[in-house]
Amino acid sequence: METRIYSNTQEVIISPDRPTVIIGERINPTGKKRLAASLAEKDMSRVRRLALSQVKDGATVLDVNVGAAGVNEVELLPMAIQAVMEVTDVPLCIDSANAAALEAALQVYKGKALINSVNGEEASLERVLPLAKEYGAAVIGLTMDDSGIPQDPATRVAIAAKIVERAESYGIPREDVLIDCLALSVGADSQAAKVTLEAIQRVREELGVNMTLGASNVSFGLPDREAINSVFLAMVLAAGVNAPIVNPKHARKVAIIADLLLGRDEFAMNYITFYRQQSQGRD
């Protein structure tokens, strides 16, 4: 089960048998006032800086989202994609709920993108899956539908199966669908992380597809979020997520150690390389 996405010169392979792929989450104006303000002014300098810093911190794919109040996504998302391609050549995850914005960005992207996202709502399936097929993109499927986000693992798994089956009916291969079982705040619901973990395990066992997760949502509204996120990330990687959408500065070390302990780092070479790099940086 290999999901292959690529830019002009770099290919990233997402697979249960390969090391974790870190998708950088930081080009997203939600909760970032300065980024939102710069996007409103069509200033892409901050987008470029965030792209470069995340690649330096270990992201091998970058999520690009420009959704903010007062922003025309159809105009701004292609501009942001172009700006990121100017400074780095890692593959991109094009992130929008606006199908017109997705298509505008896909038209300028050079390579095979990852679309973020489709969900189980009929309107979403009918808008996004044809775009993925037309542009040869891979797609993230969110386990929510017209009834919202289910509170039980079984319904999330059923929605995941629906998305995979519908994608295949459009001619999109199963390996080009990543499932996101959705992380919700444990501050609002003490069972939220447990439900997500069980859904991830079941999707891995029953569907076999690759999986992503916006893992940092689990700590929303709580203190010391970084500590919560790190522990949760290790848990979801063990459960089956292999391409999380996270802040690489905080997540890379957790992912490398998780890969080591899960048998995805032969002779600990990736860990040793990372350790040496970190040690040299402290000298």
C-alpha positions in Angstrom: 0.0 0.0 0.0 2.1 2.9 -1.3 0.8 6.4 -1.8 3.2 8.3 -4.1 3.1 12.1 -4.4 5.7 14.2 -6.0 6.9 17.7 -7.0 9.1 18.4 -10.1 12.1 16.7 -8.6 11.1 15.0 -5.3 8.9 11.9 -4.7 7.6 10.9 -1.3 6.3 7.4 -0.7 3.8 6.9 2.1 3.6 3.3 3.2 3.1 1.3 6.5 6.4 -0.4 5.9 8.3 2.9 5.5 9.4 5.6 7.9 6.8 8.1 9.0 6.1 11.0 6.6 5.8 14.4 8.3 3.3 16.7 6.7 4.1 20.3 7.9 0.9 22.0 9.3 2.1 25.6 9.8 1.0 27.3 6.6 -2.5 27.7 8.0 -3.8 31.0 9.2 -6.1 29.5 11.8 -4.9 31.0 15.1 -2.1 32.9 13.4 -3.0 36.6 13.2 0.2 37.7 11.4 -0.1 35.0 8.7 -3.8 35.9 8.2 -2.9 39.6 7.9 -0.2 39.0 5.4 -2.5 36.8 3.3 -5.1 39.4 3.3 -2.5 41.8 1.9 -1.5 39.1 -0.7 2.0 39.2 0.9 3.6 35.7 0.5 6.8 36.4 2.4 5.6 34.7 5.6 4.3 31.7 3.6 7.8 31.3 2.1 9.5 31.6 5.5 7.2 29.0 7.0 7.8 26.6 4.1 11.6 26.9 4.5 11.6 26.6 8.3 9.4 23.4 8.2 11.5 21.7 5.6 14.6 22.5 7.8 12.8 21.0 10.8 12.1 17.7 8.9 8.8 18.1 7.0 8.9 16.1 3.7 5.5 17.3 2.6 3.9 20.7 3.3 0.2 21.4 3.8 -0.8 24.8 2.3 -4.0 26.4 3.6 -5.0 30.1 3.2 -8.5 30.0 4.6 -9.0 33.2 6.6 -11.7 35.9 7.0 -11.6 38.3 4.0 -9.5 36.1 1.9 -10.5 35.0 -1.7 -9.2 31.4 -1.6 -9.7 30.9 -5.3 -7.1 33.7 -5.9 -4.9 33.2 -2.9 -4.4 29.5 -2.8 -2.7 29.3 -6.2 -0.5 32.2 -5.2 0.5 30.5 -2.0 1.2 27.2 -3.9 3.4 29.2 -6.4 5.2 30.9 -3.5 6.1 27.6 -1.8 7.2 26.1 -5.0 9.6 29.0 -5.5 11.5 28.2 -2.3 11.3 24.4 -1.9 10.6 21.4 -4.0 9.0 19.1 -1.5 5.5 17.7 -2.5 2.5 19.7 -1.4 -0.8 19.0 0.3 -3.4 21.5 -1.1 -5.8 22.3 1.8 -9.2 23.8 1.3 -12.9 23.1 1.6 -13.5 25.2 -1.5 -13.5 23.0 -4.6 -13.0 26.0 -6.9 -9.9 27.0 -4.9 -8.6 23.4 -5.0 -8.9 23.3 -8.8 -7.2 26.7 -9.2 -4.3 25.4 -7.1 -4.1 22.1 -8.9 -3.9 23.9 -12.2 -0.6 25.6 -11.1 0.9 22.8 -9.1 3.8 20.9 -10.8 3.6 17.3 -9.8 1.2 14.9 -8.1 -0.4 16.7 -5.1 -2.2 15.5 -2.1 -5.7 17.1 -1.7 -6.9 17.9 1.8 -9.7 17.0 1.7 -12.9 15.1 0.9 -15.4 13.7 3.4 -18.4 11.5 3.5 -20.9 14.2 2.6 -22.4 13.6 -0.8 -21.7 17.2 -1.9 -18.1 16.8 -0.9 -17.7 13.5 -2.7 -19.2 14.8 -5.8 -17.1 18.0 -5.9 -13.7 16.7 -4.8 -13.3 13.2 -6.1 -13.7 14.3 -9.8 -10.9 16.8 -9.2 -8.6 14.2 -7.8 -9.3 12.0 -10.8 -8.8 14.7 -13.4 -5.6 16.0 -11.9 -4.2 12.6 -10.9 -4.0 13.7 -7.2 -4.1 11.7 -4.0 -6.7 12.7 -1.5 -7.3 12.8 2.2 -10.7 11.4 3.4 -12.1 12.8 6.6 -14.4 10.5 8.6 -17.3 12.8 8.9 -20.5 13.1 6.8 -23.8 15.0 6.6 -24.5 14.1 10.3 -21.2 15.6 11.5 -18.3 13.8 13.2 -19.4 10.5 14.7 -18.8 9.9 18.4 -18.2 6.1 17.9 -15.3 4.4 16.0 -17.6 2.0 14.0 -19.3 4.9 12.2 -16.0 6.6 11.4 -14.7 3.3 9.9 -17.9 3.0 7.9 -17.5 6.5 6.5 -13.8 5.7 5.6 -15.0 2.6 3.7 -17.6 4.7 1.9 -15.0 7.3 0.8 -12.5 4.6 -0.4 -15.3 2.8 -2.3 -16.5 6.0 -3.9 -13.0 7.0 -4.9 -12.5 3.6 -6.5 -15.7 4.1 -8.4 -14.2 7.2 -9.9 -11.1 5.3 -10.9 -9.0 6.6 -8.0 -6.9 3.7 -6.7 -7.2 2.8 -3.0 -3.5 3.6 -2.5 -4.3 7.2 -3.4 -6.7 7.7 -0.5 -5.4 8.6 2.9 -7.9 8.4 5.8 -8.0 10.9 8.6 -10.0 9.6 11.6 -10.2 13.1 13.1 -8.7 14.1 16.4 -10.9 16.1 18.7 -10.1 17.9 22.0 -9.9 15.8 25.1 -10.5 18.9 27.0 -14.1 18.9 25.7 -14.6 15.1 25.6 -12.4 12.8 27.8 -13.1 9.9 25.4 -12.2 11.7 22.2 -8.6 10.4 21.9 -9.7 6.9 22.7 -12.3 6.9 20.0 -9.9 8.2 17.4 -7.3 5.6 18.3 -9.8 2.7 18.0 -11.0 4.1 14.6 -7.4 4.3 13.4 -6.7 0.7 14.4 -9.8 -0.6 12.7 -9.2 1.4 9.5 -5.7 -0.1 9.4 -7.0 -3.6 9.9 -10.1 -3.5 7.7 -9.2 -1.2 4.9 -5.4 -1.2 4.9 -5.0 2.3 3.5 -2.5 4.9 4.5 -3.5 7.4 7.2 -3.0 10.9 8.3 -4.2 12.9 11.3 -4.2 16.5 12.4 -2.9 15.3 15.7 -2.5 18.7 17.6 -6.3 19.1 17.7 -6.4 16.7 20.6 -4.9 19.3 23.0 -6.9 22.3 22.0 -7.8 24.5 25.0 -5.4 22.8 27.4 -2.1 23.9 28.9 1.3 22.4 27.9 -0.1 21.3 24.5 3.3 20.2 23.2 3.6 17.5 25.9 0.1 16.2 25.1 0.7 16.3 21.4 3.9 14.4 21.7 2.4 11.5 23.7 -0.6 11.3 21.4 1.5 11.4 18.3 3.4 8.3 19.5 0.1 6.6 20.2 -1.4 7.3 16.8 1.7 6.2 15.0 1.6 2.9 16.9 -2.1 2.6 16.0 -1.5 3.0 12.2 -1.1 6.7 11.2 1.9 7.0 8.9 1.6 10.6 7.5 0.5 12.9 10.3 -0.1 16.6 9.7 1.9 18.2 12.5 4.5 20.9 13.5 7.7 19.2 12.4 9.8 21.1 14.9 8.1 19.3 17.8 7.0 16.1 16.0 10.1 14.9 14.1 11.9 13.4 17.1 8.8 11.6 18.3 8.3 10.1 14.8 11.9 9.0 14.4 11.8 7.3 17.8 8.4 5.7 17.1 9.8 4.3 13.8 12.7 2.9 15.6 10.5 1.1 18.1 8.0 -0.1 15.5 10.7 -1.8 13.4 10.8 0.8 10.6 14.4 1.9 11.1 16.8 -0.9 10.2 19.9 -0.9 12.4 18.6 2.4 13.9 20.3 4.3 11.1 17.7 7.1 10.9 17.7 7.6 14.6 21.5 7.6 14.8 21.7 10.1 11.9 19.1 12.3 13.6 21.0 12.1 17.0 24.3 13.1 15.4 22.7 16.1 13.6 21.1 17.2 16.9 24.4 16.8 18.8 26.3 18.8 16.2 23.7 21.5 16.4 24.4 21.8 20.2 28.1 22.1 19.8 
